[in-house]
Amino acid sequence: MQTPTTPSKRRGRPPKVPRANPDTRDALIRCGIEVLTEQGFVSTGIDGVLKRVGVPKGSFYHYFDSKEAFGHAVLSRYADYFARKLDRWLLSSELPPLERLRRFTQDAQEGMARHHYRRGCLVGNLGQEVTLLPAGFDERLEAILQDWQRRVADCLQLAQAQGELAADTDCDILAAFFWIGWEGAVQRARLTREPTPLVLFSQEFFARLSR
C-alpha cells in the first residue's frame, strides 16, 4: 500500500502583500493642494481627487482615515512649502530686507497669473469656510498664519536695524497688517481674475513705510 505524501509547497514568488507606496500618498497630497487652492475643502470630493490621480478608493483609505485627515495632511504640506518659499525671499542676503518682501509679493502675483487667478492661498481659502470645517482646523490655520507673520516681522525688524524703517515702528503689528491685507488682496484677485488688488495693496503698503 502506498503511503500518502504531504503535498510539497509550490515554489516561486511569495504571495503579494500590500505595501505602502509613498509615491501614491505624495501624489494624493499634491493633487489635494491643487484642488483645495482652487475650490476649498468643503466642495472638494474624494472621488474627484482619486480620478485625477488615477488610484482606487481603497488606496485613499490606506493612507488617510478620512477626508478630514487628508485635509490636515494637505494643509501641513502646503504650510511647509509656503514657509520655504517665504524663507527663500525673506532670508536672501543679496537684497535689502524691504526689497525681499517686495519680491515675494511680485513672485506671488506672477504665480497667480500663471494659474489665471483660479488658485489662491490654501490657508486663506480654508479660512473663508472655517465655520464649516471640522474642529481643529481653525487653530491650525491660525498657527500657520502666525508663523508666516513671525517670518515677515523678522524681515521688518532687520529692515529697521538697517535704517529702512523708523526706529519706533512696531514690526509685529506691521507684519500682522501685511498678512491681513495680503490675504484679502489674494481673495479679491481671485474674484476679479486680474492683478489689480495685489498691485494696489503692495504699492500702498510699501509707499506708507516711512523712515
C-alpha positions in Angstrom: 0.0 0.0 0.0 1.4 3.4 -1.0 1.9 5.9 1.9 0.2 9.2 1.3 2.6 12.0 0.8 2.3 15.6 2.0 2.0 18.0 -0.9 5.1 20.0 -1.3 4.9 23.8 -1.2 4.8 25.4 -4.5 8.0 27.2 -5.3 8.0 30.6 -6.7 7.5 34.2 -5.6 6.0 34.8 -2.2 2.4 36.0 -2.1 1.9 39.7 -2.7 1.4 41.7 0.5 0.0 45.2 0.2 2.7 47.7 0.9 2.5 51.5 1.4 3.6 53.4 -1.6 5.0 56.8 -0.7 4.6 57.9 -4.3 0.9 57.3 -4.1 0.5 59.2 -0.9 2.6 62.1 -2.2 0.5 62.2 -5.4 -2.7 62.4 -3.4 -1.4 65.2 -1.3 0.0 67.2 -4.3 -3.4 66.8 -6.0 -5.1 67.9 -2.9 -3.1 71.1 -2.8 -4.0 71.8 -6.4 -7.7 71.2 -5.8 -8.0 72.9 -2.5 -6.3 76.0 -3.6 -8.9 76.3 -6.3 -12.1 75.2 -4.6 -11.6 74.8 -0.9 -12.2 71.9 1.4 -16.0 71.6 1.7 -16.7 71.4 -2.1 -13.8 69.0 -2.8 -14.9 65.4 -3.2 -12.6 62.5 -2.6 -13.8 60.8 -5.8 -12.6 63.7 -7.9 -9.1 63.6 -6.3 -8.9 59.9 -6.9 -9.9 60.3 -10.5 -7.3 62.9 -11.1 -4.5 60.8 -9.5 -5.8 57.5 -11.0 -6.0 55.4 -7.9 -8.8 53.3 -6.4 -10.7 54.5 -3.3 -9.1 51.7 -1.3 -5.8 53.3 -1.8 -7.0 56.6 -0.4 -8.2 55.0 2.9 -5.0 53.0 3.1 -3.2 56.4 3.7 -5.9 58.5 5.3 -8.6 57.6 7.7 -10.9 60.2 6.5 -11.3 63.3 4.4 -10.5 65.3 7.5 -7.2 63.5 7.9 -6.5 64.1 4.3 -7.2 67.8 4.7 -4.8 68.1 7.6 -2.1 66.3 5.6 -2.6 68.6 2.6 -2.6 71.7 4.9 0.7 70.6 6.6 2.4 70.0 3.2 1.2 73.4 2.0 2.4 75.2 5.2 5.8 73.6 4.8 6.0 74.6 1.1 5.0 78.1 1.8 7.4 78.6 4.7 10.3 77.5 2.4 9.0 80.0 -0.2 9.0 82.8 2.3 12.4 81.9 3.6 13.8 81.9 0.0 12.8 85.5 -0.4 12.9 86.9 3.2 16.3 85.4 4.0 18.0 86.4 0.8 21.2 88.2 1.8 21.6 89.6 -1.7 18.7 92.0 -1.3 17.8 94.7 1.3 15.1 93.5 3.7 12.2 95.5 2.3 13.1 94.5 -1.2 13.0 90.9 -0.2 9.4 91.3 0.9 8.5 93.3 -2.2 10.0 90.5 -4.4 7.9 87.9 -2.5 4.7 89.8 -3.4 5.8 90.1 -7.0 6.6 86.4 -7.2 3.1 85.6 -5.7 1.5 87.9 -8.3 3.2 86.0 -11.1 2.2 82.7 -9.6 -1.5 83.7 -9.5 -1.3 85.0 -13.1 0.2 81.6 -14.3 -2.9 79.9 -13.0 -5.3 82.5 -14.4 -6.2 83.5 -10.8 -8.1 80.3 -10.2 -5.8 79.3 -7.4 -5.4 81.3 -4.3 -3.9 80.7 -0.9 -4.9 77.4 0.6 -4.9 78.8 4.1 -7.0 81.8 3.0 -9.4 79.5 1.2 -10.0 77.3 4.2 -10.2 80.4 6.4 -13.2 81.5 4.3 -15.1 78.3 5.1 -13.8 77.8 8.7 -17.3 77.7 10.2 -18.0 74.6 8.0 -14.7 72.8 8.8 -14.2 70.0 11.3 -12.9 71.1 14.8 -9.2 71.8 15.0 -8.8 73.4 11.6 -9.3 76.9 12.9 -6.4 76.5 15.4 -4.1 75.0 12.8 -4.9 77.8 10.3 -4.2 80.5 12.9 -0.9 78.8 13.9 0.2 78.8 10.2 -0.7 82.5 9.8 1.2 83.3 13.0 4.2 81.5 11.7 4.2 83.5 8.4 3.6 86.7 10.4 6.7 86.0 12.5 8.8 85.5 9.4 7.7 88.8 8.0 8.2 90.5 11.3 11.8 89.2 11.5 12.4 90.7 8.0 10.9 94.0 9.0 13.0 94.1 12.2 16.1 93.6 10.0 14.9 96.5 7.8 14.5 98.6 10.9 18.0 97.7 12.1 19.4 98.7 8.7 17.6 102.1 8.7 14.9 101.2 6.2 12.2 101.7 8.8 11.7 104.2 11.6 13.1 103.2 15.0 9.6 103.4 16.6 8.0 101.1 14.0 6.1 98.2 15.7 7.2 95.4 13.3 4.9 92.8 14.8 1.8 95.0 14.2 3.1 95.8 10.7 3.6 92.2 9.9 0.1 91.4 11.1 -1.3 94.2 8.9 0.6 92.9 5.9 -0.9 89.4 6.1 -4.4 90.7 6.8 -4.2 92.9 3.8 -2.4 90.5 1.5 -4.8 87.6 2.1 -7.6 90.0 1.4 -5.9 91.1 -1.9 -5.4 87.5 -2.9 -9.1 86.7 -2.4 -10.2 89.8 -4.3 -7.8 89.0 -7.2 -9.4 85.5 -7.5 -12.8 87.3 -7.6 -11.8 89.8 -10.3 -9.5 87.4 -12.1 -6.9 90.1 -12.6 -3.9 91.5 -10.6 -5.2 95.0 -9.6 -5.9 94.1 -5.9 -2.5 92.6 -5.4 -0.7 95.5 -7.1 -2.7 98.1 -5.2 -2.1 96.6 -1.8 1.6 96.2 -2.5 2.0 99.7 -3.7 0.2 101.2 -0.8 1.9 99.0 1.8 5.4 99.9 0.7 4.6 103.5 0.0 3.4 104.1 3.5 6.5 102.7 5.2 8.3 105.8 6.5 11.8 106.0 7.9 
